[in-house]
Amino acid sequence: MNDASKRRKDKIKEEIKEFNEYKHTICCDGHYSENDSILYVIMAGPNDSPYVGGTFKINVKFPPKFPSENPIFTFVTPICHINIKDGTICLDSINNYNPETSITDVLTQIFMMLTSPNEDSPLNLEYYKIYRDDLDEYFRIAREMTRQNAKI
């Protein structure tokens, strides 16, 4: 095993260890698949959000050149959210990822984003228009999508 491979493997081990230590604080569970280099995360919808009661799948893919190459966070469960579109998550800590940022830090920010969307950088413009024009309707759609897709 070369130095880069060892660094990658050690960093992933460190990330998974931290995730397992703190996952309960962000209402998560999950497991790491070494074959896929993916951390499969299940996140519970926050109590003070339209996603309460739902469980959402998020994949964290460790690319071959991790940690010098950013991990890829994908929201697998369909969700009504202004900062998520087709699984892509618009979040500063993902867009400006650096090796000092931990996977657990990013998952914490995703959890917080579910209660406090970032109106300054909407990714899903369809949902953003509803959010901006009729917040009650946005919450209704979010609750309904949660019920349909997130196994309440």
Phi, psi and omega per residue, in radians:
M1 nan 2.236 3.129
N2 -1.380 3.006 -3.073
D3 -1.064 -0.718 -3.122
A4 -1.127 -0.728 3.120
S5 -1.132 -0.699 3.118
K6 -1.148 -0.776 3.105
R7 -1.037 -0.759 3.132
R8 -1.050 -0.888 -3.106
K9 -1.066 -0.768 3.136
D10 -1.117 -0.730 -3.135
K11 -1.160 -0.716 3.107
I12 -1.106 -0.762 3.095
K13 -1.010 -0.762 3.126
E14 -1.094 -0.751 3.138
E15 -1.119 -0.773 -3.123
I16 -1.171 -0.688 3.104
K17 -1.059 -0.832 3.130
E18 -1.098 -0.753 3.113
F19 -0.992 -0.830 -3.114
N20 -1.133 -0.528 3.115
E21 -1.286 -0.590 -2.990
Y22 -2.006 -0.008 -3.037
K23 -1.016 -0.566 -3.132
H24 -1.147 -0.475 -3.112
T25 -1.257 -0.343 3.104
I26 -2.076 0.469 3.040
C27 0.921 0.801 -3.118
C28 -2.110 2.794 2.903
D29 -2.505 2.997 3.125
G30 2.914 3.065 3.081
H31 -2.568 2.681 3.137
Y32 -1.799 2.319 3.043
S33 -1.872 1.931 -3.135
E34 -1.147 -0.592 3.125
N35 -1.066 -0.691 -3.112
D36 -1.646 -0.244 -2.999
S37 0.988 0.727 -3.121
I38 -2.228 2.338 2.937
L39 -1.631 1.993 3.133
Y40 -1.587 1.986 -3.045
V41 -1.924 2.429 2.960
I42 -2.015 2.112 -3.118
M43 -2.032 2.286 3.070
A44 -1.382 2.493 3.067
G45 -1.145 2.357 -3.128
P46 -1.066 2.573 -3.126
N47 -1.026 -0.673 -3.074
D48 -1.676 0.798 -3.129
S49 -2.538 2.889 3.063
P50 -1.257 -0.035 -3.110
Y51 -1.713 0.068 -3.106
V52 -0.986 2.379 -3.137
G53 1.569 -0.265 3.136
G54 -1.578 2.761 3.007
T55 -2.142 2.285 -3.000
F56 -2.081 2.354 3.123
K57 -1.594 2.277 3.073
I58 -2.289 2.252 3.088
N59 -1.809 2.416 3.046
V60 -2.076 1.876 -3.103
K61 -1.660 2.206 3.087
F62 -1.637 1.922 -3.111
P63 -1.223 2.882 -3.083
P64 -0.972 -0.536 -3.099
K65 -1.765 0.275 3.063
F66 -1.047 2.401 0.208
P67 -1.628 -0.023 3.110
S68 -1.298 -0.356 3.045
E69 -1.857 2.367 -3.046
N70 -1.135 2.499 2.991
P71 -1.197 2.738 -3.112
I72 -1.925 2.071 3.119
F73 -1.735 2.225 -3.138
T74 -2.287 2.240 3.059
F75 -1.472 1.918 -3.046
V76 -1.437 -0.718 -3.120
T77 -1.287 2.235 3.071
P78 -1.025 2.399 -3.065
I79 -2.577 2.554 3.017
C80 -1.589 1.822 3.141
H81 -2.704 2.402 -3.070
I82 -1.201 -0.345 -3.108
N83 -1.837 0.210 3.138
I84 -2.335 2.257 3.104
K85 -2.488 2.169 3.119
D86 0.885 0.681 3.095
G87 1.551 -0.338 3.126
T88 -1.357 2.385 -3.097
I89 -1.968 2.180 3.083
C90 -1.657 1.835 -3.089
L91 -2.634 2.290 -3.090
D92 -0.912 -0.737 -3.083
S93 -1.200 -0.308 3.033
I94 -1.559 -0.835 -3.101
N95 -1.121 -0.553 -3.128
N96 -2.035 0.683 -3.081
Y97 -1.044 2.467 2.985
N98 -2.404 2.747 -3.057
P99 -1.036 -0.306 3.095
E100 -1.347 -0.321 3.106
T101 -1.389 2.350 3.117
S102 -1.681 2.750 3.081
I103 -1.018 -0.707 3.139
T104 -1.104 -0.664 3.074
D105 -1.055 -0.791 -3.125
V106 -1.154 -0.749 3.108
L107 -1.094 -0.622 3.067
T108 -1.082 -0.743 3.138
Q109 -1.193 -0.612 3.063
I110 -1.114 -0.780 3.124
F111 -1.028 -0.785 3.132
M112 -1.169 -0.591 3.128
M113 -1.120 -0.481 3.127
L114 -1.181 -0.449 3.087
T115 -1.685 -0.412 -3.082
S116 -2.376 1.440 3.122
P117 -1.053 2.641 3.106
N118 -1.613 1.765 -3.118
E119 -1.198 -0.326 -3.107
D120 -1.373 -0.283 3.117
S121 -2.453 1.134 3.111
P122 -1.201 2.426 3.081
L123 -1.763 -0.683 -3.127
N124 -1.683 1.652 -3.046
L125 -1.186 -0.501 3.078
E126 -1.085 -0.873 3.125
Y127 -1.243 -0.565 3.120
Y128 -1.090 -0.707 3.131
K129 -1.070 -0.766 3.119
I130 -1.150 -0.761 3.130
Y131 -0.995 -0.793 -3.094
R132 -1.236 -0.702 -3.006
D133 -1.598 -0.503 -3.060
D134 -2.685 1.450 -3.058
L135 -1.034 -0.650 3.100
D136 -1.062 -0.723 3.121
E137 -1.173 -0.714 3.096
Y138 -1.017 -0.825 3.124
F139 -1.114 -0.650 3.113
R140 -1.095 -0.812 3.132
I141 -1.110 -0.758 3.141
A142 -1.074 -0.763 3.114
R143 -1.124 -0.733 -3.129
E144 -1.154 -0.763 3.108
M145 -1.126 -0.644 3.086
T146 -1.085 -0.813 -3.139
R147 -1.060 -0.719 -3.082
Q148 -1.333 -0.639 -2.958
N149 -1.935 -0.348 -2.977
A150 -1.923 0.366 3.000
K151 0.888 1.034 3.070
I152 -1.230 nan nan
